[in-house]
Each structure stands twice: as C-alpha cells, then as structure tokens.
C-alpha cells in the first residue's frame, strides 16, 4: 500500500521560458500538447502502487545527466557483447524504468516520433518531486536521446565516499557550482540506501576509529544494528532521512545533527560556503526549494543527444 504524502499548504511554481539555444518550456506546444499530463499521469499511477517510485525517478534523472548529459543513455539496455550504463555498478540499484516505458508508450500513441525519452525522464523527475510534496517548475524541453551507453562511464558519477574537494571537482566538470552541489544533494531527502553504500562509516572507518566520529553516536549504533558485520540481510539498509517519501528540507537538518548516511552528505559541512548553505536550507524550506529548482534546471539542460528514440531501451 502506498504511503500518502501530505500536500503542502503552498506550491512554489517556477517558470522558465528558455534555456540556452535549444531548450524551451513550450517546445512541444504544437507537436505534442498533452505531453506533460501524460507523463504526470504515468508517475502518479506508479506512485499510487509503489511509494519508492518518486525517489527512483529522481535518482535516475541525476544518474542520466551526470554521464554524457541528459540524453536518456541510462535507459538503454545492454547487449550480448556490450554492457550499458544501467548495468554499471553505481546503477545496479536503479529501478522504476517501467514508469518511463509506460509514459513513452502513451506519448507515442498521442504524438509518434516527436518526444525524446530524455525529455520524458526530465518531466518524470519533476513530477516525482511535486507528487512527494516538493516544488513544481516548468521543465525546459527539446533534449535529444543519445546513441551511446557504456557501463564503464557510470564511474563518472559522484561516489557516496567523496570528500568535498572530489565533489566540487565532479560537479564543476559539468558546469555546476558549490551551491548547485548543496542544493542537488537535497534530492537525498527521498529514498532508501543499502548498507553497502554507507558501511564505510560504521565499520573500519580509519586507523583510529571503527566508526566515523562525525556520525551521531546513537545514529551510528542504529546503523550498526541494521548492518551487522556478518550475515547482513540482502536488502538491509536505511531510509535517506526520517521523512523519506516526502520532499522537504529534513535532510539538511539531519546533516547538522550528524544523522545522514553518506560521507558525501556529511562532507557538506567541511567548507564555510557549503556549511552556510546547509544551515540556510535547514532553516528555510522555501530557500531550499528555490535553489533546488534553479540547480535542477541548470543540470537538466546538459544535453548531447542525437535522435528521438522510438523505444527508450534501444537506439533507432
């Protein structure tokens, strides 16, 4: 049974007429006028039966954009002699691809050969945030789908163990600032993580400490009980924050308390600029929403595709 998400008493709506030279919010106004309602309905239907779908779709969009730009390369299936992005180690736990498949099928029925899978994924990520109680924004559209997908390139994604210097470099390579880094990290307010992604913080952390000293002791003890050294259950893990199906600013409050899962989350407190942003977003959900939307539009405008796929899992 799906968990109902409380609806916010206000909705932040952000509008952007165009981004760069090719993307615009009215790109399909004449060629596929019902696109956004079709995608929204697909995401809503999936969320009603699976409350993990929003987190999965948001994560999928991030992972797509950080490799070759937002070109839906993460949706392509592997072939016998070629392993695609989605089967690279950082992407093994991605799921909810069926939501994009369902939306694409409906879109193709309405306006065949017009809308890219990359645009559908960008819209689905926005709808995932909104349906989870977060902000709504106009998604610039006009992306093209890529034809290349390599599992080896999935290692370009920022790792959960990255320190602030590694994170800053990784984001800067994509034209994203420290503010973008802190704002986009807020996507960790949704979802679940397996023990393998944060075990480094609770076992053999370094030569002097078994547990990361920046972790709240009671929180660390809880994580150790969930993820024992031996015989850890296959799907054991923890929600990303205490309101893991609601898009809010709880994540930032937990960073300040030492109660977040990843080293990369806690690393946001290690420079004055990023620490100030964490404090700002923890104090004001509105400030977080405004920054998140701005950074999402910036990140999702990275695109280098070449075609509009008929099937999101295979090139034309």
C-alpha positions in Angstrom: 0.0 0.0 0.0 1.4 3.4 -0.9 2.2 5.9 1.7 0.1 9.1 1.3 2.3 12.2 1.2 0.9 15.3 2.9 0.2 18.1 0.4 1.9 21.4 1.1 -0.1 24.4 2.0 1.7 26.3 -0.7 3.1 25.4 -4.1 6.2 27.1 -5.5 5.8 27.4 -9.2 8.9 28.4 -11.2 8.7 29.4 -14.8 11.5 29.5 -17.4 10.8 30.4 -21.0 14.0 29.1 -22.5 17.4 27.8 -21.6 20.4 28.1 -23.9 19.7 28.0 -27.6 17.7 24.8 -27.9 15.5 24.1 -24.9 12.3 25.8 -24.1 9.3 25.2 -21.9 6.8 25.3 -24.8 8.9 23.1 -27.2 6.1 20.6 -27.7 3.2 23.1 -27.5 2.0 22.4 -31.0 3.6 19.0 -31.7 2.5 17.2 -28.5 0.3 19.4 -26.4 -0.8 16.7 -23.9 2.8 15.5 -23.2 3.0 16.8 -19.6 -0.3 15.5 -18.5 0.5 12.0 -20.0 3.8 11.8 -18.1 2.3 13.2 -14.9 -0.4 10.5 -15.0 2.2 7.8 -15.5 4.2 8.9 -12.5 1.0 9.4 -10.4 -0.2 5.9 -11.2 3.2 4.3 -10.4 3.4 6.3 -7.1 -0.1 5.1 -6.0 1.2 1.5 -6.1 4.8 2.0 -5.2 5.9 4.8 -2.9 9.6 4.2 -3.9 8.9 5.3 -7.5 9.4 9.1 -7.0 12.9 8.6 -5.4 13.8 6.1 -8.1 12.8 8.5 -10.9 14.6 11.5 -9.4 17.8 9.4 -8.9 17.5 8.0 -12.4 17.5 11.5 -13.9 20.5 12.6 -11.9 22.4 9.5 -13.0 21.5 10.1 -16.6 22.5 13.7 -16.6 25.9 13.1 -15.0 27.0 10.8 -17.8 27.0 12.3 -21.3 24.4 14.9 -20.2 20.7 14.3 -20.0 20.4 12.1 -23.1 18.5 9.0 -21.7 21.6 6.9 -22.1 20.9 5.4 -18.7 17.7 3.9 -20.2 19.4 1.8 -22.9 19.6 -1.9 -22.4 22.8 -3.9 -22.5 23.6 -6.2 -25.5 25.3 -9.6 -25.5 28.8 -8.1 -26.0 28.2 -4.6 -24.7 27.3 -3.6 -21.1 25.2 -0.4 -20.9 25.2 2.3 -18.3 22.3 0.9 -16.3 24.4 -2.2 -15.6 27.4 -0.4 -14.3 28.0 -0.9 -10.6 26.7 2.6 -9.5 23.5 2.0 -11.4 22.6 -1.6 -10.4 20.1 -0.5 -7.8 18.3 1.9 -10.2 14.7 0.9 -10.7 11.2 2.1 -12.0 12.3 2.0 -15.6 8.8 0.7 -16.3 7.4 4.2 -15.5 9.3 5.8 -18.3 8.3 2.9 -20.6 4.7 3.3 -19.8 4.8 7.1 -20.3 6.7 6.7 -23.6 4.1 4.2 -24.9 1.3 6.7 -24.2 3.2 9.6 -25.7 4.0 7.6 -28.8 0.3 6.8 -29.2 -0.5 10.5 -28.9 2.3 12.0 -30.9 4.6 9.4 -32.5 8.3 10.1 -33.1 8.2 13.6 -31.6 9.2 13.4 -27.9 12.6 12.2 -26.7 13.0 9.8 -23.8 15.3 12.3 -22.2 12.5 14.9 -22.0 10.1 12.3 -20.6 12.7 11.4 -17.9 13.2 15.1 -17.0 9.4 15.6 -16.7 9.0 12.4 -14.7 11.7 13.6 -12.2 9.9 16.9 -11.8 6.6 15.2 -11.3 8.2 12.8 -8.8 9.3 15.8 -6.7 6.0 17.5 -6.9 3.9 14.4 -6.0 6.2 14.0 -3.0 5.2 17.4 -1.7 8.0 19.4 -3.3 8.1 22.3 -5.7 6.7 22.4 -9.2 8.6 24.1 -12.1 8.4 24.5 -15.8 10.8 21.9 -17.4 12.7 23.2 -20.4 12.3 20.7 -23.3 13.9 19.8 -26.6 16.5 17.3 -25.5 17.6 14.6 -27.9 18.4 11.0 -27.0 21.9 9.6 -27.1 23.1 6.6 -29.0 26.0 5.6 -26.7 25.7 3.9 -23.3 28.8 2.4 -21.6 28.8 0.7 -18.2 32.4 1.9 -17.7 31.2 5.5 -17.9 28.9 5.1 -14.9 32.0 5.6 -12.7 31.9 9.3 -13.6 29.0 9.6 -11.1 29.9 11.2 -7.8 30.5 8.5 -5.1 29.0 8.3 -1.7 32.5 8.3 -0.2 33.7 11.5 -1.9 35.1 14.4 0.1 34.2 18.0 -0.6 37.1 18.5 -3.0 36.2 15.5 -5.0 32.5 16.5 -5.1 33.4 20.1 -6.1 35.6 18.8 -9.0 33.0 16.3 -10.2 30.2 19.0 -10.2 32.5 21.7 -11.7 33.2 19.4 -14.7 29.5 19.7 -15.5 29.4 23.4 -15.0 27.8 23.1 -11.6 28.7 25.3 -8.6 29.1 24.6 -4.9 25.6 26.0 -4.4 24.3 23.5 -7.1 26.1 20.7 -5.2 24.4 21.5 -1.9 21.0 22.1 -3.5 21.0 19.0 -5.6 22.2 16.9 -2.7 18.9 17.7 -1.2 17.4 15.0 -3.5 18.7 12.7 -0.8 15.6 13.6 1.2 13.8 10.9 -0.8 14.6 7.2 -0.9 16.4 4.3 0.7 20.1 3.2 0.7 21.5 -0.3 1.2 24.2 -1.0 3.8 26.9 -1.2 1.2 26.6 2.5 0.4 27.4 3.7 4.0 29.2 0.7 5.6 32.5 2.6 5.3 31.2 5.0 8.0 30.2 2.3 10.6 33.0 -0.3 10.2 36.8 0.2 10.0 36.4 3.9 9.2 40.1 4.6 9.6 43.2 3.6 11.5 42.0 5.3 14.7 38.2 4.9 14.5 35.9 2.0 13.8 33.0 4.4 13.3 33.2 7.8 11.6 33.5 10.3 14.5 31.2 12.8 12.7 28.3 10.4 13.0 25.9 10.9 15.9 26.7 8.0 18.3 23.1 6.8 18.7 22.5 7.0 15.0 25.7 5.1 14.3 24.6 2.4 16.8 21.3 2.1 15.0 23.0 1.7 11.6 25.4 -0.9 13.0 22.4 -2.9 14.3 20.8 -2.7 10.8 24.0 -3.6 9.0 25.9 -6.2 11.2 29.4 -7.3 10.2 28.3 -10.8 9.5 25.1 -12.1 7.8 23.7 -8.8 6.9 20.3 -9.4 5.3 20.4 -9.0 1.5 18.2 -5.9 1.3 19.1 -4.3 4.6 19.6 -0.6 4.8 18.1 2.7 5.9 15.8 5.4 4.6 17.7 8.5 3.4 16.1 10.7 6.1 13.2 10.5 8.6 10.6 11.5 6.0 11.9 9.5 3.1 8.7 9.7 1.0 8.2 13.5 1.4 10.3 16.0 -0.4 11.3 18.5 2.3 14.3 20.1 4.0 14.7 17.4 6.7 17.9 16.1 5.1 19.7 19.4 5.9 18.6 19.4 9.5 19.9 15.8 9.8 23.3 16.8 8.3 23.7 19.4 11.1 22.8 16.6 13.6 25.3 14.1 12.2 22.5 11.8 11.2 22.9 11.3 7.4 24.1 8.2 5.7 26.8 9.1 3.2 30.3 10.5 3.7 29.5 12.8 0.8 26.5 14.2 2.7 28.5 14.9 5.9 31.2 16.5 3.7 28.9 19.4 3.0 29.9 20.7 6.4 33.6 20.8 5.7 33.8 24.2 4.0 32.4 27.5 5.2 30.4 28.1 2.0 28.8 24.7 1.9 28.1 24.7 5.6 26.4 28.0 5.4 24.2 26.7 2.6 23.3 23.6 4.6 22.3 25.9 7.5 20.3 28.2 5.2 18.4 25.3 3.7 17.8 23.7 7.1 16.3 26.9 8.3 14.2 27.7 5.3 12.4 25.1 3.1 11.5 27.9 0.7 15.2 28.8 0.2 15.9 25.1 -0.4 13.1 24.8 -3.0 14.2 27.9 -4.9 17.8 26.7 -5.0 16.9 23.2 -5.9 14.7 24.2 -8.8 17.4 26.6 -10.2 20.0 23.9 -10.0 17.7 21.2 -11.4 17.0 23.3 -14.5 20.7 24.0 -14.8 21.7 20.4 -14.5 19.0 19.0 -16.7 19.9 21.4 -19.5 23.1 19.5 -20.2 22.3 17.5 -23.3 24.3 15.9 -26.1 21.9 13.5 -27.8 21.3 13.0 -31.5 17.8 11.4 -32.0 14.3 10.8 -30.7 14.1 7.2 -29.8 11.0 5.2 -30.6 11.9 2.8 -27.8 13.6 4.2 -24.7 15.6 0.9 -24.2 17.1 0.8 -27.7 18.6 3.1 -30.3 16.7 3.6 -33.5 
